[in-house]
Amino acid sequence: MKKINSNTVEETTFDSPKGKYAMRDRNLSIALGREPDSTDLDQRHPFDVEICRIPPGKAMCPYHSHSAQWEFYHVIEGAGTARDETGETKIEPGDAFIIKPGEAHQIKNDSDADLVFYIVADNPIGETCFYPDSNKWSVAIPERRLISSEAMDYFDGEE
């Protein structure tokens, strides 16, 4: 058994160029030895676990749906909003929800404190994403590439 302490896992930072999107992430699965590019399930692991922190006034990422990926969220601290195809739902500590493949979603922190939650995702091989607000696709070929009629940047049409 490999054991880590999540408090010692380095937090990675993601900020969009114009500042609309931001998150701080502790990828527990990587710390436990997950090899994301491997096709061997012993190295890839069947799911990813992350602790995500969104600063006040930011969204985690653009509104999107996954072609095959399931995601489980569990809110630990703070408050925010989960957007889906039916609208926006307030989220707070203790709330848990699942996003299934094909369901567009976005997590936003519209509070004055950090929004912290666990994400558990199965990260299937060959996953693609669709961004309804900007009408683009993300396709792994093998790096992440966003396309419409030609290759474009991740934030094109979002900020």
C-alpha positions in Angstrom: 0.0 0.0 0.0 1.3 3.5 -0.9 0.2 6.2 1.5 0.4 10.0 1.3 -0.8 12.9 3.4 -2.8 15.2 1.2 -1.5 18.2 3.2 1.9 17.6 1.8 0.9 17.2 -1.8 2.1 20.2 -3.8 -0.7 22.5 -5.0 -0.6 23.3 -8.7 -1.9 26.6 -10.0 -4.1 27.2 -13.1 -5.0 30.8 -14.1 -6.5 31.8 -17.4 -4.8 34.7 -19.4 -7.5 37.2 -18.6 -8.2 36.0 -15.1 -11.8 34.7 -15.5 -10.8 31.1 -14.6 -8.5 29.9 -11.8 -8.0 26.9 -9.6 -5.5 25.4 -7.2 -5.3 21.6 -7.4 -3.8 18.9 -5.3 -3.8 15.8 -7.5 -3.8 12.9 -4.9 -3.8 10.2 -7.6 -0.6 11.5 -9.2 1.0 11.7 -5.7 0.0 8.1 -5.3 1.8 7.1 -8.5 -0.8 7.5 -11.2 0.7 7.6 -14.7 -2.0 9.6 -16.7 -0.5 8.7 -20.1 -0.3 5.0 -19.5 -2.8 2.6 -21.0 -1.9 0.0 -18.3 -4.6 0.3 -15.6 -2.1 -0.7 -12.9 -0.2 2.4 -13.7 -3.1 4.6 -14.9 -5.5 3.8 -12.0 -9.2 3.4 -12.5 -10.0 6.9 -11.2 -8.4 10.3 -10.3 -8.9 12.0 -6.9 -8.1 15.7 -6.6 -8.7 18.4 -4.0 -9.6 21.6 -5.9 -9.7 25.1 -4.6 -11.3 27.9 -6.5 -10.5 31.5 -5.4 -13.3 34.0 -4.8 -15.0 35.4 -8.0 -13.5 32.7 -10.3 -14.8 29.8 -12.2 -12.9 26.5 -12.3 -13.0 26.2 -16.1 -15.3 27.0 -19.0 -18.8 25.4 -19.2 -18.2 22.0 -20.9 -19.3 18.4 -21.2 -17.3 15.1 -21.4 -17.9 12.5 -23.9 -17.2 9.5 -21.6 -16.0 10.8 -18.2 -18.0 10.6 -15.0 -17.2 13.1 -12.2 -18.1 13.0 -8.5 -17.9 16.3 -6.5 -18.0 16.7 -2.7 -17.8 20.2 -1.3 -15.6 20.6 1.8 -15.3 24.4 2.4 -16.9 27.6 1.0 -19.8 28.1 -1.2 -20.4 28.6 -4.9 -22.6 27.6 -7.9 -22.8 24.5 -10.0 -24.1 25.4 -13.5 -25.7 22.7 -15.7 -28.2 22.5 -18.5 -31.1 23.3 -16.1 -29.5 26.5 -14.7 -27.4 27.3 -11.6 -27.6 25.5 -8.2 -26.0 26.8 -5.0 -23.4 24.5 -3.4 -22.1 24.4 0.1 -20.1 22.2 2.5 -21.5 18.6 2.6 -23.1 18.8 -0.9 -22.2 16.0 -3.2 -23.2 15.5 -6.8 -22.4 13.5 -9.9 -21.9 14.7 -13.5 -22.4 12.0 -16.0 -21.0 11.9 -19.6 -22.7 14.4 -21.9 -23.9 16.7 -19.1 -22.5 20.2 -19.5 -21.3 21.7 -16.3 -19.2 24.4 -14.6 -18.3 25.2 -11.0 -18.0 28.9 -9.9 -17.0 30.5 -6.7 -19.4 33.5 -6.2 -18.5 33.9 -2.5 -15.8 35.8 -0.6 -13.8 32.8 0.5 -12.1 29.9 -1.3 -14.4 27.1 -2.5 -12.8 23.7 -1.8 -14.0 20.3 -3.0 -13.0 16.8 -3.9 -13.3 15.6 -7.5 -13.3 11.9 -8.3 -13.2 11.2 -12.1 -12.7 8.0 -14.1 -10.7 9.8 -16.9 -11.3 7.3 -19.7 -8.8 6.9 -22.5 -10.0 8.8 -25.7 -12.0 11.4 -23.8 -13.2 14.5 -25.7 -14.9 17.6 -24.4 -17.5 20.0 -25.9 -17.7 23.7 -24.9 -21.3 24.8 -25.7 -20.7 28.5 -25.0 -18.0 28.7 -27.6 -19.0 25.8 -29.8 -15.6 24.0 -29.8 -14.2 20.6 -29.0 -11.2 19.4 -27.1 -9.6 16.3 -28.6 -6.5 14.4 -27.3 -4.3 13.9 -30.4 -2.2 13.0 -28.3 -1.8 16.4 -26.5 -5.0 18.4 -25.6 -6.1 20.3 -28.8 -9.1 22.5 -29.1 -10.6 22.7 -32.6 -13.4 24.2 -34.5 -12.5 24.5 -38.2 -8.9 24.9 -37.2 -6.8 24.5 -34.0 -7.5 27.2 -31.4 -6.5 28.1 -27.9 -8.3 26.7 -24.8 -9.7 30.1 -23.9 -10.7 31.3 -27.4 -14.3 32.4 -27.1 -14.4 32.0 -23.3 -13.0 35.3 -22.0 
